[in-house]
Amino acid sequence: MIIQPDPIGEAGLRFFGRMSASISHELKNVLAIIKENAGLLNDYFDMMAGGRSVDPERFKTVTRRIDTQTRRADTIIKYLNQFAHTVDSFNQQVDLNQVVDLLTALHQRAAAMQQVTLSAKPADGPVEVTTSPFVLLTALGQGVSFALQAVAKGKALTLAVARSDEGGRIILSGLEGLAGLSTQAFPGDQGDALVAPLGAEVKVETAAGRITFILPRG
Protein backbone atom coordinates (compact mmCIF):
# COMPACT_ATOMS: atom_id res chain seq x y z
CA MET A 1 0.00 0.00 0.00
CA ILE A 2 1.27 3.47 -0.87
CA ILE A 3 0.50 5.93 1.91
CA GLN A 4 -0.61 9.34 0.67
CA PRO A 5 -0.03 11.90 3.47
CA ASP A 6 -2.20 14.98 3.64
CA PRO A 7 -0.59 18.19 2.27
CA ILE A 8 0.10 19.61 5.74
CA GLY A 9 1.48 16.31 7.01
CA GLU A 10 3.76 15.85 3.98
CA ALA A 11 5.06 19.42 4.00
CA GLY A 12 5.44 19.33 7.78
CA LEU A 13 7.46 16.12 7.73
CA ARG A 14 9.72 17.46 4.99
CA PHE A 15 10.22 20.71 6.91
CA PHE A 16 10.91 18.86 10.17
CA GLY A 17 13.40 16.59 8.45
CA ARG A 18 15.15 19.45 6.68
CA MET A 19 15.49 21.50 9.86
CA SER A 20 16.60 18.49 11.94
CA ALA A 21 19.29 17.65 9.38
CA SER A 22 20.51 21.26 9.35
CA ILE A 23 20.63 21.48 13.15
CA SER A 24 22.44 18.15 13.53
CA HIS A 25 24.97 19.22 10.90
CA GLU A 26 25.68 22.43 12.83
CA LEU A 27 26.12 20.48 16.07
CA LYS A 28 28.53 18.09 14.35
CA ASN A 29 30.56 21.08 13.17
CA VAL A 30 30.72 22.39 16.73
CA LEU A 31 31.82 19.01 18.08
CA ALA A 32 34.47 18.70 15.36
CA ILE A 33 35.96 22.08 16.31
CA ILE A 34 35.92 21.21 20.02
CA LYS A 35 37.59 17.86 19.28
CA GLU A 36 40.25 19.56 17.17
CA ASN A 37 41.06 22.02 19.96
CA ALA A 38 41.03 19.28 22.59
CA GLY A 39 43.61 17.47 20.45
CA LEU A 40 45.68 20.66 20.32
CA LEU A 41 45.62 20.87 24.12
CA ASN A 42 46.80 17.28 24.28
CA ASP A 43 49.69 18.13 21.92
CA TYR A 44 50.72 20.98 24.21
CA PHE A 45 50.70 18.65 27.23
CA ASP A 46 52.82 16.13 25.32
CA MET A 47 55.27 18.92 24.47
CA MET A 48 55.49 19.89 28.14
CA ALA A 49 55.94 16.26 29.16
CA GLY A 50 58.86 16.10 26.74
CA GLY A 51 60.53 19.01 28.44
CA ARG A 52 59.50 21.77 26.00
CA SER A 53 57.97 24.99 27.26
CA VAL A 54 54.59 26.15 25.96
CA ASP A 55 53.47 29.76 26.05
CA PRO A 56 50.47 29.97 28.46
CA GLU A 57 48.74 32.24 25.93
CA ARG A 58 48.37 29.21 23.65
CA PHE A 59 46.28 27.49 26.31
CA LYS A 60 44.14 30.60 26.71
CA THR A 61 43.56 30.77 22.95
CA VAL A 62 42.42 27.15 22.80
CA THR A 63 40.15 27.42 25.85
CA ARG A 64 38.55 30.55 24.38
CA ARG A 65 37.81 28.65 21.18
CA ILE A 66 36.26 25.79 23.14
CA ASP A 67 34.20 28.23 25.20
CA THR A 68 32.98 29.96 22.02
CA GLN A 69 31.89 26.68 20.47
CA THR A 70 30.24 25.53 23.71
CA ARG A 71 28.18 28.73 23.73
CA ARG A 72 27.37 28.20 20.06
CA ALA A 73 26.14 24.67 20.79
CA ASP A 74 24.03 25.96 23.68
CA THR A 75 22.35 28.47 21.33
CA ILE A 76 21.71 25.79 18.69
CA ILE A 77 20.15 23.46 21.26
CA LYS A 78 18.02 26.33 22.60
CA TYR A 79 16.52 26.83 19.14
CA LEU A 80 16.14 23.06 18.69
CA ASN A 81 14.19 22.95 21.95
CA GLN A 82 11.94 25.81 20.82
CA PHE A 83 11.38 24.09 17.48
CA ALA A 84 10.46 20.79 19.17
CA HIS A 85 7.87 22.53 21.36
CA THR A 86 6.03 24.02 18.35
CA VAL A 87 4.12 20.74 18.08
CA ASP A 88 2.97 20.81 21.72
CA SER A 89 -0.31 22.36 20.59
CA PHE A 90 -1.71 23.12 17.18
CA ASN A 91 -3.75 26.00 18.56
CA GLN A 92 -1.87 28.37 20.82
CA GLN A 93 -1.04 32.03 21.28
CA VAL A 94 2.35 32.96 19.86
CA ASP A 95 4.38 36.12 19.46
CA LEU A 96 5.27 36.55 15.78
CA ASN A 97 8.57 38.16 16.81
CA GLN A 98 9.61 34.87 18.42
CA VAL A 99 8.38 32.88 15.41
CA VAL A 100 10.49 34.97 13.04
CA ASP A 101 13.53 34.80 15.34
CA LEU A 102 13.29 31.00 15.39
CA LEU A 103 12.66 30.77 11.64
CA THR A 104 15.69 32.96 10.90
CA ALA A 105 17.93 30.92 13.21
CA LEU A 106 16.81 27.64 11.65
CA HIS A 107 17.69 28.86 8.15
CA GLN A 108 21.10 30.41 8.84
CA ARG A 109 23.02 27.41 7.52
CA ALA A 110 20.90 27.26 4.34
CA ALA A 111 21.40 31.00 3.82
CA ALA A 112 25.16 30.70 4.31
CA MET A 113 25.32 27.87 1.78
CA GLN A 114 23.57 30.11 -0.77
CA GLN A 115 25.82 33.06 0.23
CA VAL A 116 22.72 35.06 1.15
CA THR A 117 22.24 37.16 4.28
CA LEU A 118 19.03 36.39 6.19
CA SER A 119 18.03 38.62 9.09
CA ALA A 120 15.01 39.23 11.32
CA LYS A 121 13.38 42.59 11.99
CA PRO A 122 10.99 42.29 14.95
CA ALA A 123 8.13 44.67 15.60
CA ASP A 124 8.31 47.16 18.43
CA GLY A 125 6.65 45.02 21.08
CA PRO A 126 4.84 41.65 20.92
CA VAL A 127 2.53 40.83 18.01
CA GLU A 128 0.40 37.97 19.28
CA VAL A 129 -1.90 35.70 17.28
CA THR A 130 -3.52 32.36 18.00
CA THR A 131 -2.39 29.78 15.48
CA SER A 132 -0.49 26.53 14.93
CA PRO A 133 3.18 27.51 15.35
CA PHE A 134 4.48 24.40 13.57
CA VAL A 135 2.21 24.76 10.54
CA LEU A 136 3.00 28.48 10.43
CA LEU A 137 6.74 27.77 10.52
CA THR A 138 6.30 25.18 7.77
CA ALA A 139 4.49 27.67 5.53
CA LEU A 140 7.01 30.42 6.26
CA GLY A 141 9.84 27.97 5.73
CA GLN A 142 8.59 27.30 2.20
CA GLY A 143 8.72 31.02 1.53
CA VAL A 144 12.27 31.33 2.86
CA SER A 145 13.44 28.27 0.92
CA PHE A 146 11.88 29.66 -2.27
CA ALA A 147 13.59 33.00 -1.71
CA LEU A 148 17.01 31.50 -0.94
CA GLN A 149 16.91 29.44 -4.12
CA ALA A 150 15.62 32.31 -6.25
CA VAL A 151 17.86 35.26 -5.33
CA ALA A 152 21.43 35.79 -6.46
CA LYS A 153 24.46 35.31 -4.24
CA GLY A 154 25.28 38.29 -2.08
CA LYS A 155 21.65 39.34 -1.68
CA ALA A 156 20.09 40.22 1.66
CA LEU A 157 16.69 38.92 2.74
CA THR A 158 14.73 40.28 5.68
CA LEU A 159 11.88 38.78 7.68
CA ALA A 160 9.98 41.64 9.30
CA VAL A 161 7.05 41.54 11.70
CA ALA A 162 4.34 44.18 11.59
CA ARG A 163 1.15 44.79 13.54
CA SER A 164 -2.08 45.08 11.57
CA ASP A 165 -5.81 45.55 12.13
CA GLU A 166 -6.51 41.88 11.37
CA GLY A 167 -3.69 40.56 13.57
CA GLY A 168 -0.14 40.51 12.29
CA ARG A 169 2.01 40.34 9.20
CA ILE A 170 5.31 38.68 8.39
CA ILE A 171 7.03 40.29 5.43
CA LEU A 172 9.79 38.57 3.49
CA SER A 173 11.59 41.26 1.50
CA GLY A 174 14.69 41.51 -0.66
CA LEU A 175 13.24 39.96 -3.82
CA GLU A 176 13.35 43.11 -5.95
CA GLY A 177 13.91 42.55 -9.65
CA LEU A 178 13.16 38.85 -9.45
CA ALA A 179 11.27 37.91 -12.60
CA GLY A 180 10.20 34.57 -11.16
CA LEU A 181 8.42 36.23 -8.24
CA SER A 182 4.78 35.63 -9.01
CA THR A 183 1.73 33.99 -7.57
CA GLN A 184 2.44 31.10 -9.92
CA ALA A 185 5.95 30.61 -8.50
CA PHE A 186 4.89 30.96 -4.86
CA PRO A 187 3.11 29.81 -2.80
CA GLY A 188 1.64 27.23 -5.18
CA ASP A 189 -0.97 24.61 -4.35
CA GLN A 190 0.95 23.16 -1.40
CA GLY A 191 1.57 26.60 0.06
CA ASP A 192 -2.12 27.44 -0.25
CA ALA A 193 -2.99 24.18 1.49
CA LEU A 194 -0.74 25.16 4.40
CA VAL A 195 -1.97 28.70 4.97
CA ALA A 196 -5.67 27.96 4.46
CA PRO A 197 -6.17 26.13 7.81
CA LEU A 198 -4.42 29.05 9.54
CA GLY A 199 -6.95 31.48 8.11
CA ALA A 200 -3.95 33.27 6.65
CA GLU A 201 -3.36 34.93 3.30
CA VAL A 202 -0.21 35.18 1.21
CA LYS A 203 0.26 38.38 -0.77
CA VAL A 204 2.95 38.40 -3.46
CA GLU A 205 4.06 41.88 -4.51
CA THR A 206 6.31 41.61 -7.54
CA ALA A 207 7.12 45.31 -7.89
CA ALA A 208 7.99 45.69 -4.22
CA GLY A 209 9.93 42.42 -4.20
CA ARG A 210 8.26 40.98 -1.15
CA ILE A 211 5.99 38.21 0.07
CA THR A 212 3.62 39.06 2.92
CA PHE A 213 1.96 36.51 5.19
CA ILE A 214 -1.20 38.07 6.64
CA LEU A 215 -2.31 36.36 9.84
CA PRO A 216 -5.60 36.76 11.72
CA ARG A 217 -5.54 37.42 15.44
CA GLY A 218 -7.24 34.09 15.98
Secondary structure, 3 states (H helix, E strand, C coil): CCCCCCHHHHHHHHHHHHHHHHHHHHHHHHHHHHHHHHHHHHHHHHHHHCCCCCCHHHHHHHHHHHHHHHHHHHHHHHHHHHHHHHHCCCCEEEEHHHHHHHHHHHCHHHHHHCCCEEEEECCCCCCEEEECHHHHHHHHHHHHHHHHHHCCCCCEEEEEEEECCCEEEEEEECCCCCCCCCCCCCCHHHHHHHHHHHCCEEEEECCCCEEEEEEECC
